[in-house]
Amino acid sequence: MIEINQKQAYFLTQKKDYHIIFVNSPFCGTCKVARRMLEYIEETLGKEIFYELNVTLAPNWVQEHEVTSVPCLMVFKKGDNLDRLYTFHSVPYLLKEMGPYLV
């Protein structure tokens, strides 16, 4: 997982390819469980796919993108927020929901 800051998040969301940003807080227990699931997906696929953004370090970005809670997984392409996921039931669930963006 690639850690990014607020400035990098603004840059990534404008790119033409899919970019998946994992928005979380270091103080959130559920975020830690979700992070482990995402790391497992990356290990399985053999590449870093997700970008990690700490909400406490990116308050403006989080407010502008209307993140209502953490953990949150957001998919961007060409400046558009294509998908948003707040529930992290299981690894198979995440693969099903994020599958189209992982190719």
N, C-alpha and C positions, 0 to 999 in steps of 0.2 A: 504494500500500500504506500502510495506516495503522499507525504504530507505537503500541504500547500497553505499559503497564507491568503489573506483577503485579496491582495493585488493579483496574485496568480489565479484565484477563483474567477475574478472578473475577466481575465484574459482567456482562460480555458472555456468559459461558457460561450464565447464568441466564435470558437473554431468550428470548421466545417464537419469534423468527425464527431462521433458520439463520445461524450465524456461523462463518466459517472462519478458524482461527488458524494462521499459519505460524510454527512454533517453530524457531528457528535460533540459531546462534552466529556472531559476527562473525569468529571465527578459523577457520571451517570453509569450505574451498574448495568442497565440494559444495553447501553452503548458498548460496553466491554464484551458482552455476549455476542452482540451483532457484529462487532469487529472481528471476533474469532471466526464467525461463520464466513465473513468476506475473505479473511485470510486463507481459510480452507479452500474456498473457491479458487483463489489465485494460485494456491499450491497445486490444486488439481489440474488447472488449465496451464500451469507452468509459466505464467507471466503476470506482471502487475497490471491490474485493470482499473482499480479504484483509486480515487484521489480522496484524501482525508482532510476535512476542514474542521477546525476547532471553533465552536460557536463563540467562545469567549474572546477569541482573537479576530473575529470577523463580524462585529455587530451590525455594521451598515449593510453588508452583503446579505446577511441572514434576514434583516428587516425588509430589504428590497425584494427578496425572493419569497417572502411570506412563509418562512419556516415556522411552523406552529409548535413543533416539539422535536425532541431528539430521542433516539436516533432517526435520521432521515436519509434516504438514498434518493438522489436526484439525477435525472438524465438530461443532458443538454446537447443541443446540436444547433449551430448557427444562431446562437443567442436565444433559442426557444427552449423552455423547460418542457420536455416531451413527456416525462413521467416522474412521479414522486411516490415514494414508498415509505410508510411509517411502521409497518408491521414486519417483523423478522421471525416468522414462525419456525422455519427450518431451512437448511441448506437446499433441499429439493424445491421448496417454495420459492426461494430467492432465484434459483436457476430458472425456474418456470417463468417468473415475472421479469427477470432481467435478461433472459436468453436472447431475445432479438437484438439486444444492444451489445452482447458479448462477442459477436462474430466479427 
